[in-house]
Amino acid sequence: MEPRELLQAALEKAQAQHYEEARSLLEQLTQALPEFADGHYYLGLTQARLGETHRAMAAFERCLALDPFYHAAREQLKLLQKEVGASSLPPSAPPPPPKPASEAYAPLWVRPEDQSIDRTIIPKPAGFWIRAAAFAIDYFLFSLVLEPFIFLASIPFFPLFDEYAGMDQEEMVTAILNQFLQGDTGPMLSLLAASLVLMTVGFLLNSLIFGYFHYTSGQTPGKRLLGIRAVDYESLGYLGFGQSMWRYAASTLNWCICGIGYLMAAFNPEKRTLHDYMAGTRVVYSEKIPMSLFEMILTLVMVGVALAVFFMRGISLLIAIREFF
């Protein structure tokens, strides 16, 4: 049988609960393709069903040695380790002593300890569409969070545009453009200055937010939800702070070239974008990295602010609809 046929046959046997036959086929598969992580994962599942706990643990460990970011294998291994640990304790064994207060929680700013992985094994790259979905989640969340800050930054410019009160954005821009064509450059310069300030504020805040999340864990809220992570291209470890900030700055160039830099991820085998190449990073499938206390607080605050802004937008929309009808 071909390896693909072996895997398909083994899965069919397992679904029919013929686990011994499935195990035999999967053993043949792992012998034929010893570097195939999925083969070891399914072999571990089958052995666990047959009660071969220690063999199943060894299969999951082999799977993780081949693919350090194989989340399902890590979860199965943890479950089996708990079972083995629980069965080895005597019935009257007292519970383990609580951790000292100094070890109970991760430090506020410190990143979790990097995983010890085989750096010669390249984890599976995250594809174009899952990266696009993570970006869409982050963009929606961060745009809502930044809206109050952009509004506060625009307040000093309100007196410059008092004469346009009551106009919508299109009418105001048209009026300013007509004045500019008639030789009155003041409103146009004020509009350009306001736009420059607001763009700078938005860029700096986005740099800090994206940079912080990529530095602490490599996972923004969108990446965390979808199980992907930004890592250093060579070491597969955490990004440096400067590297994280530069990665976001480089990503803004994609907008200047009509998104071509993002589309690059769809056409190269490593699924890297332009800013990945510029910053020396890659995005891979990964288990969720433990969050520091500050990262957890920041995420909760951001979600709260986003929900509040979204709620206020909804109320404004309902009022506008009511007035229209």
Helices and strands as residue ranges (DSSP letters): H 3-15, H 19-32, H 37-49, H 53-66, H 71-88, H 101-104, H 128-154, G 155-164, H 169-181, H 186-216, H 221-226, E 228-232, H 241-251, H 253-256, H 260-263, G 264-266, H 274-279, E 281-285, H 293-324
